[in-house]
Amino acid sequence: MKIVVIGGTGLIGSKLVNKLREQGQEAVAAAPNTGVNTLTGNGLAEVLKGASVVVDVSNSPSWDDAAVLNFFETSTRNLLTSEAAAGVKHHVALSVVGTDRLSESGYFRAKIAQERLIKESSIPYTIVHATQFFEFLKGLADISMVGDKVHLPHVLFQPMAADDVASGVARIAVGPPVNGIVEIAGPEQFRLDDLVRRRLAALKDPREVIADPKALYSGAKISEGTLLPGKNARLGETTFETWLTQSAGTIPSAKSPAA
Ligand SMILES: NC(=O)c1ccc[n+]([C@@H]2O[C@H](COP(=O)([O-])OP(=O)(O)OC[C@H]3O[C@@H](n4cnc5c(N)ncnc54)[C@H](OP(=O)(O)O)[C@@H]3O)[C@@H](O)[C@H]2O)c1
């Protein structure tokens, strides 16, 4: 089966392409540096020829409110139009657990817009909502700076390894469209400020992390359950401790605009 992975050179995309190929699928990585640009439409018609499934794990290079909204709206429109023309049977997109509860954030308004376009299109789809990646913990610190300190609320979250995200998305990509949302998450819950503090300590990053009930998450006010998945979430296996020790120091970080 030909499966085109939009953003196939990124953190999740590159893992996903490898996993799909290991399963014998014809996975094609599509990104600007492979000649496919979803913002301009360049290369889209060519890469989608003969594709049964498209998995969109791209991300905007800028998280500025207007730029990120333009990225997800324009890319998703271009993608869905080209998919309809190519006869694609399943559109899979990676989004974030709690997206609909985070509309105070410019980034999440863009993800909401992306999801709306997918739901309104004629292509059968599955939207995968993943929790925060362990690889994103440093990026989370970078976007949560107040002065020279990291300010984060002491709320629960259930983060997961990028490898488990890619496995979860790979499974969904070869299955039937659910025309709805599937949640995937990590095996353990933590407090947001605690885990970012542990990650920075492991990186020997000297920044202090303050538990601040007024601190925003990506620009949005959040409460105890905002970032938590529902009870039907499919859980990855990798614990934080295993991830930290297995990959000691060699883990790529999820990109954040401040990184
Ligand atoms: N960070 C988290 O904790 C988290 C949690 C849940 C869900 N997610 C979602 O996961 C998704 C993937 O995140 P990630 O960290 O794997 O992203 P990433 O590493 O930043 O990769 C982004 C990918 O998008 C590609 N891309 C950028 N502009 C493009 C364009 N105009 N046309 C086609 N491709 C383009 C990039 O290609 P180049 O490298 O060539 O620029 C790259 O392959 C995002 O949609 C995000 O919302 C993230």
The ligand as an ORCA input file, in Angstrom:
! r2SCAN-3c Opt
* xyz 0 1
  N       5.234     18.300     20.386
  C       4.302     17.573     20.988
  O       4.412     17.235     22.188
  C       3.082     17.117     20.200
  C       2.091     16.376     20.850
  C       1.013     15.870     20.106
  C       0.936     16.154     18.739
  N       1.905     16.908     18.123
  C       1.789     17.146     16.670
  O       2.754     16.323     16.017
  C       2.984     16.849     14.703
  C       4.433     16.593     14.294
  O       5.341     17.152     15.218
  P       6.916     16.930     15.077
  O       7.533     17.396     16.366
  O       7.224     15.554     14.563
  O       7.283     17.986     13.935
  P       8.716     18.376     13.357
  O       9.789     17.458     13.854
  O       8.892     19.854     13.534
  O       8.542     18.059     11.797
  C       7.720     18.856     11.000
  C       7.714     18.293      9.590
  O       6.868     19.127      8.789
  C       7.552     19.407      7.572
  N       7.082     20.633      6.953
  C       7.280     21.929      7.360
  N       6.758     22.778      6.452
  C       6.214     22.021      5.457
  C       5.550     22.306      4.239
  N       5.335     23.570      3.850
  N       5.164     21.276      3.457
  C       5.380     19.976      3.835
  N       6.003     19.634      4.978
  C       6.414     20.648      5.772
  C       9.006     19.495      8.009
  O       9.865     19.419      6.888
  P      11.329     20.168      6.912
  O      12.100     19.475      8.002
  O      11.846     19.939      5.549
  O      11.053     21.589      7.246
  C       9.103     18.275      8.904
  O       9.232     17.101      8.143
  C       2.527     18.317     14.747
  O       1.407     18.478     13.907
  C       2.115     18.552     16.205
  O       0.971     19.385     16.318
  C       2.957     17.383     18.834
*
